[in-house]
Amino acid sequence: MFNFLQKLFRPHQAKAQAPWRAVKLTPAQARRHARWVEERVFLNWLQPYFKAYHLRKGGAAGRRGLRVELLHEQGRQGALLFFDSSIGPGNFRHFFEHLGERVQGLGYHRACADRGTRRRAGHTETLLKQLFKPNPTDCPKTGHCNQRFGLVTIDLVAMDGTPLFIRLSSNAVLDDCFTPARSFEDLLKNLLDAPPPDATTEARIREYHDTF
């Protein structure tokens, strides 16, 4: 059991996956992103994506607004948050980074941030991946390790440099030493349920629209 916990919570070793390489923001990118967060530009899309998710789940999604698709795989639940030209590639990349920061605020640590590319059918697909693992803390009620929402993965997929979607997913660790994982619905509520932007925040979209 101890070896299992060590394996789960130890830092990810990027070299174990040769096609991938670790990604870290440059100092200039980090400063620009910190300003983007400080100015709360993310409020322009948290609530709209949250609304789009529930419309899609309820079967009432239309052609207006942001597009979200549900992800159901064996052992994993999630959602695809599709890129929209009104957001701009710069804001979309900031949004990807900020979603990871919001996950960390829920009691997680980022185990890896990797970049991978592959060419197929004359196109280049780029994938930015963040994997988050719950901090190893015990639940006071049960004494079991609190897995919160399970393992959380956030991917940004682009084709030929154009963003396609952000994939947000979670999967539970099925082991008796962990508490049951909370639902993906709860995770999404914690990440996206936020107040709408004001006029000043909306006006910031253009500043970050094209450049990360």
C-alpha atoms as one frame of an Amber mdcrd trajectory, in Angstrom:
protein
   0.000   0.000   0.000   2.843   2.398   0.820   4.429   1.787  -2.575   1.073
   2.459  -4.233   0.753   5.826  -2.482   4.324   6.746  -3.341   3.701   5.998
  -6.997   0.486   8.013  -7.043   1.807  11.153  -5.382   5.427  11.295  -6.548
   6.302  14.010  -9.109   5.738  13.111 -12.732   8.899  12.313 -14.681   8.517
  13.803 -18.137  11.454  11.819 -19.484   9.380   8.647 -19.084   7.415   9.788
 -22.127   9.966  10.563 -24.818   7.542  12.318 -27.252   6.714  14.863 -24.551
   8.682  17.709 -23.028   8.062  19.775 -19.939   6.576  23.246 -20.417   7.206
  26.281 -18.240   6.161  29.872 -18.803   8.897  32.354 -19.562   9.287  35.220
 -17.052   7.578  37.585 -19.515   4.684  35.163 -20.053   4.335  34.646 -16.302
   4.161  38.404 -15.686   1.594  38.907 -18.433  -0.492  36.000 -17.159  -0.360
  37.324 -13.585  -1.699  40.648 -14.866  -4.448  38.820 -16.802  -5.507  37.049
 -13.595  -5.244  40.208 -11.487  -7.538  41.986 -13.945  -9.984  39.062 -13.680
 -10.284  38.661 -17.436 -11.262  35.011 -16.823 -14.697  36.162 -15.660 -15.592
  36.686 -19.309 -15.759  32.901 -19.815 -16.255  31.077 -16.503 -20.005  31.585
 -16.276 -20.666  31.232 -20.051 -18.883  27.863 -20.177 -20.704  26.756 -17.025
 -24.030  27.709 -18.589 -23.119  26.015 -21.878 -22.247  22.810 -20.023 -25.627
  22.622 -18.320 -27.474  23.461 -21.530 -25.626  20.654 -23.317 -26.303  18.235
 -20.475 -29.976  19.131 -20.519 -30.164  18.708 -24.280 -31.027  22.363 -24.836
 -27.767  23.643 -26.313 -28.247  25.985 -29.246 -26.067  27.574 -31.856 -25.482
  30.755 -29.877 -22.923  31.170 -27.133 -19.966  28.988 -26.298 -19.902  25.326
 -27.260 -19.367  22.508 -24.760 -19.481  18.766 -25.381 -19.732  16.076 -22.715
 -17.002  13.498 -22.291 -17.898  10.020 -21.047 -15.206   7.348 -21.047 -14.648
   4.307 -18.907 -13.534   5.555 -15.517 -13.435   9.184 -16.637 -15.883  12.054
 -16.923 -15.286  15.461 -18.398 -16.154  18.195 -20.823 -14.689  19.749 -23.951
 -14.681  23.563 -23.824 -14.450  24.572 -27.467 -12.471  27.563 -28.645 -14.415
  30.510 -30.004 -12.929  33.248 -32.179 -14.425  35.888 -29.872 -12.096  34.678
 -27.123  -8.889  34.800 -29.139  -5.912  32.414 -28.891  -4.146  34.578 -26.318
  -7.047  34.613 -23.876  -7.706  30.913 -24.465  -4.167  29.999 -23.426  -4.459
  32.225 -20.348  -7.770  30.522 -19.566  -6.111  27.103 -19.830  -3.408  28.140
 -17.380  -5.908  29.694 -15.004  -8.112  26.618 -14.876  -5.060  24.776 -13.571
  -4.543  27.462 -10.941  -8.141  27.098  -9.844  -7.697  23.328  -9.516  -4.661
  23.908  -7.300  -6.822  26.128  -5.128  -9.034  23.086  -4.428  -6.254  21.204
  -2.637  -4.241  19.856  -5.567  -0.691  20.049  -6.811   0.335  20.070 -10.440
   2.192  16.831 -11.115   3.183  17.703 -14.671   2.857  20.282 -17.423   3.910
  18.783 -20.748   3.781  19.574 -24.445   3.502  17.035 -27.241   3.186  17.329
 -31.010   2.381  14.883 -33.749   1.899  15.156 -37.484  -0.820  13.332 -39.343
  -2.712  13.826 -42.599  -0.690  16.912 -43.410  -1.532  18.668 -40.142   0.345
  19.289 -36.890  -1.536  18.614 -33.665  -0.228  20.209 -30.479  -1.285  19.106
 -27.017  -0.580  20.940 -23.766  -1.318  18.730 -20.785  -1.607  19.472 -17.073
  -2.104  16.649 -14.596  -3.201  17.396 -11.038  -3.092  15.060  -8.054  -4.797
  15.701  -4.700  -2.495  16.715  -1.883  -1.979  13.666   0.368  -4.119  14.650
   3.341  -6.411  12.478   5.440 -10.133  12.920   5.797 -10.831  13.660   9.511
 -14.056  11.634   9.426 -12.696   8.394   7.988  -8.914   8.604   8.275  -8.682
   7.694   4.590  -6.682   9.723   2.106  -8.920  12.481   0.758  -8.897  12.231
  -3.023 -11.337  15.143  -3.434 -12.404  14.909  -7.104  -9.897  12.232  -8.053
  -7.138  12.844 -10.577  -7.772  15.929 -12.718  -6.419  16.487 -16.218  -6.620
  19.660 -18.297  -5.546  19.525 -21.951  -5.394  22.222 -24.601  -5.572  20.811
 -28.122  -4.557  22.886 -31.164  -4.334  22.084 -34.866  -1.751  23.900 -36.986
  -1.425  26.496 -34.240  -5.161  27.193 -33.954  -6.802  26.215 -30.623  -9.575
  23.637 -30.886 -10.704  22.959 -27.322  -9.762  22.560 -23.680 -10.505  19.091
 -22.319 -11.232  19.027 -18.586 -11.655  15.593 -17.014 -11.458  13.707 -13.748
 -11.187  10.050 -12.813 -11.478   8.493  -9.399  -8.804   6.424  -7.686 -10.540
   3.141  -6.882  -8.824   1.955  -3.747 -10.125   1.366  -0.225  -7.553   3.681
   1.337  -9.101   6.696  -0.437 -12.337   8.508   0.233 -14.916   8.282  -2.580
 -14.278  10.903  -5.239 -16.670  13.813  -5.464 -18.517  14.160  -8.748 -17.344
  15.922 -11.878 -20.412  18.132 -11.503 -19.062  19.372  -8.171 -15.630  19.932
  -9.687 -17.066  21.995 -12.522 -19.189  24.040 -10.129 -16.097  24.852  -8.061
 -14.140  25.841 -11.159 -16.672  27.690 -13.293 -19.512  28.964 -11.114 -18.622
  32.657 -10.900 -20.239  36.082 -11.281 -20.439  37.706 -14.713 -17.847  40.292
 -15.791 -18.423  44.021 -15.600 -17.892  46.411 -18.503 -14.264  47.082 -17.546
 -13.453  43.377 -17.501 -15.154  42.837 -20.849 -13.058  45.630 -22.323  -9.866
  43.751 -21.376 -10.594  40.958 -23.874  -9.089  42.848 -26.796  -5.810  43.518
 -24.963  -5.064  39.780 -24.622  -7.000  38.514 -27.640  -4.137  37.509 -29.902
  -0.980  37.265 -27.803  -0.157  35.089 -24.831
